[in-house]
Amino acid sequence: MDTVRIAVVGAGVMGLSTAVCISNMVPGCSITVISDKFTPETTSDVAAGMLIPPTYPDTPIQKQKQWFKDTFDHLFAIVNSAEAEDAGVIMVSGWQIFRSIPTEEVPYWADVVLGFRKMTKDELKKFPQHVFGHAFTTLKCEGPAYLPWLQKRVKGSRGLILTQRIEDLWELHPSFDIVVNCSGLGSRQLAGDSKIFPVRGQVLKVQAPWVKHFIRDSSGLTYIYPGVSNVTLGGTRQKGDWNLSPDAEISKEILSRCCALEPSLRGAYDLREKVGLRPSRPGVRLEKELLAQGSRRLPVVHHYGHGSGGIAMHWGTALEATRLVNECVQVLRTPAPKSKL
Amino acid sequence: MMRVVVIGAGVIGLSTALCIHERYRSVLQSLEVMVYADRFTPLTTTDVAAGLWQPYLSEPSNPQEANWNQQTFNYLLSLIGSPNAANMGLALVSGYNLFREAVPDPYWKDIVLGFRKLTVRELDMFPDYSYGWFNTSLILEGRKYLQWLTERLTERGVKFFLRKVESFQEVAREGADVIINCTGVWAGALQPDPLLQPGRGQIIKVDAPWLKHFIITHDPERGIYKSPYIIPGLQATTLGGIFQLGNWSETNNIPDHNTIWEGCCRLEPTLKDAKIIGEWSGFRPVRPQVRLEREQLCFGSSNTEVIHNYGHGGFGLTIHWGCAQEAAKLFGKILEERNLLRIPPSHL
């Protein structure tokens, strides 16, 4: 059996986790991760990494729930092991608070996280502007530790990691048999996908080690996420904004909104501004495509477009991407007169 | 001139001094409060405590103690929203109480926030335990709180003196009208108290910032604090699980270190990566009930009032404010009896 040569484009959480899944689940492959950016310079490094999933309008709820559950289960196993600190995965409890009672009081992911329940009246007293809330325990998965941990696993399965900027997927032909496209916003160019656009997020990473709980306003605009060695304060959702430079006025405004929810943050020190561009799309693009140019053929599995739900959904979608890769591998290995794709 | 001497500068001494000064300074012609202690922060018993607000599981023999616990929690909770909370050593913290079998809910379940039983998936995280609770409580870190109390008292002109008091008489002879006895586990040196015993504890402080929850295990056969516990503080995390009644050894010992380390690593395997910051021993001032009462002592021709406030076991921080307020009330009675009040005190 010939080794199937697989190129994974992109080294954010999607590229690396898909590479690991493929090496775990698809026998007889060689994997090369190719990217121009690696941790700590990817979008995944800016993300707080809270496992609180968004809702993708174009995706059936059951599927989203499965993605989230697969990711949660995968990270839960890590957090309960001695590797948790290496992998940058922690457990954190807290509250999601609402200024008005939501139509859907119990979200689809309520039984995936731990101990989900509605906030009591006494708990809500802490947030006088809010009338309703969820209390639960979830996970936080931090890019700057998790991505290196994944990279170690890729290398451990004899995968290669290459620094290179790909301008066109055909550059990978004929060196590779299958391409897995995890290039996030890069797919605008690489896949000619006009549906993907940035949603700019600015955050502050601060020192406030006394903050032990997450607090998230249901709008998703204001949040406080305590992590291993800093607290992420956010944020913004600026559609179509490609600017990667932090804006000082926005930082002031984020700090002010967060201090309104957690006054002790006025004592936060060592504030660092970060910007990430969420690779947003009405739905995650998770599908095969057979690129054709003359007589050349290049099977591609697209795996991108997770918007604000990258970390929250990554393992579930990586598993699905791996199944699609496996299908491509089967086709390549089947001596069929006609292509099955 | 009302001269008050507080003996003891742990959480009980300093909070009682503050409570009395806050309530009565404005209603007295003149009030002088002094704190005498042979140990100040960071060398007090309070400094060794992890600082988690949590009473013992069983109801106290003196029901007032339950009220004092509740008053303390409510008082601290009201300060949580202030920008100064972290400076006081105060923060909200959630976590787990773990048991090997089902137990009744504690009497304080409605005092803490969001009390509930653990779900099956949560219990799966702790293979040695089969039952438990989750709730949100408070951390009040001893060292930071004592520093904060010291600042507040200093602002008010309260003076501190490093001295070892040998007797109530010596303090009375110097002119003290009221003595507040907050000497903790060493109260027996001033007045024998066979009910008071040291409950020696040893703790390891580590740097484990990824831990955001407290985990307290219980072994009813062994008794309180004899089972591993992990309590994250504002910066460092406290590991413990030692309670030795009658042991006056203030030095750390290796068998206890191993008991704590092995027990806690078993509970939380990631601790293997935690850097050890230090190790400390302290004596919980154990008593069947808190001694919070007045006593009149006769030295020669004058009567000196003593207010005893000691014997808070392993729940000093948990109960301190309720006791301070009660001590202040007793002080107020003394003032009334001596016709010293200019105007009636505010009923806080």
Chai-1 contact restraints between the chains, C-beta under 6 A:
chainA,res_idxA,chainB,res_idxB,connection_type,confidence,min_distance_angstrom,max_distance_angstrom,comment,restraint_id
A,N80,B,M125,contact,1.0,0.0,6.0,A-B,restraint_1
A,A82,B,P269,contact,1.0,0.0,6.0,A-B,restraint_2
A,A84,B,T270,contact,1.0,0.0,6.0,A-B,restraint_3
A,E85,B,W210,contact,1.0,0.0,6.0,A-B,restraint_4
A,E85,B,T270,contact,1.0,0.0,6.0,A-B,restraint_5
A,E85,B,D273,contact,1.0,0.0,6.0,A-B,restraint_6
A,I90,B,W210,contact,1.0,0.0,6.0,A-B,restraint_7
A,V92,B,K212,contact,1.0,0.0,6.0,A-B,restraint_8
A,S93,B,S94,contact,1.0,0.0,6.0,A-B,restraint_9
A,L114,B,R121,contact,1.0,0.0,6.0,A-B,restraint_10
A,L114,B,E122,contact,1.0,0.0,6.0,A-B,restraint_11
A,G115,B,T119,contact,1.0,0.0,6.0,A-B,restraint_12
A,G115,B,F134,contact,1.0,0.0,6.0,A-B,restraint_13
A,T120,B,G114,contact,1.0,0.0,6.0,A-B,restraint_14
A,D122,B,L113,contact,1.0,0.0,6.0,A-B,restraint_15
A,E123,B,L113,contact,1.0,0.0,6.0,A-B,restraint_16
A,E123,B,G114,contact,1.0,0.0,6.0,A-B,restraint_17
A,A135,B,G114,contact,1.0,0.0,6.0,A-B,restraint_18
A,P209,B,Q235,contact,1.0,0.0,6.0,A-B,restraint_19
A,W210,B,A86,contact,1.0,0.0,6.0,A-B,restraint_20
A,W210,B,A91,contact,1.0,0.0,6.0,A-B,restraint_21
A,W210,B,L234,contact,1.0,0.0,6.0,A-B,restraint_22
A,K212,B,V93,contact,1.0,0.0,6.0,A-B,restraint_23
A,K212,B,K212,contact,1.0,0.0,6.0,A-B,restraint_24
A,V228,B,P209,contact,1.0,0.0,6.0,A-B,restraint_25
A,V228,B,W210,contact,1.0,0.0,6.0,A-B,restraint_26
A,S229,B,P209,contact,1.0,0.0,6.0,A-B,restraint_27
A,P263,B,G81,contact,1.0,0.0,6.0,A-B,restraint_28
A,P263,B,P83,contact,1.0,0.0,6.0,A-B,restraint_29
A,S264,B,A85,contact,1.0,0.0,6.0,A-B,restraint_30
A,S264,B,A86,contact,1.0,0.0,6.0,A-B,restraint_31
A,R266,B,P83,contact,1.0,0.0,6.0,A-B,restraint_32
A,G267,B,A86,contact,1.0,0.0,6.0,A-B,restraint_33
